[in-house]
Amino acid sequence: MKMDEVKTGEIFCMGGSKTYPKLKLDVGCVDIRDEIARRDEAHTRSFDCELMTEKEIEAEFKKYGMTIDDVKSLKRELGIRFN
């Protein structure tokens, strides 16, 4: 799927790498690990990406001592801060 098909609030990865999950925003996306926002530019809309399941998200953030509830809280915080 292309990035412009991802809905706001969904977590996805680009290039098949699940180590840097991104959160889709109204205005682009933000890297959840590094908290680096990318505003919606024309060239990013065509990037190939894949939605991540809750199990994949949980497994990735478990490496950093985070629970799924921690991730959901961070997701809300990032959505507010960057949207």
PyMOL commands that set and color helices and strands:
alter all, ss='L'
color gray80, all
select helices_A, chain A and resi 3-5+42-46+54-62+68-82
alter helices_A, ss='H'
color red, helices_A
select strands_A, chain A and resi 11-14+22-25+28-31+37-39+49-51
alter strands_A, ss='S'
color yellow, strands_A
deselect
rebuild
show_as cartoon
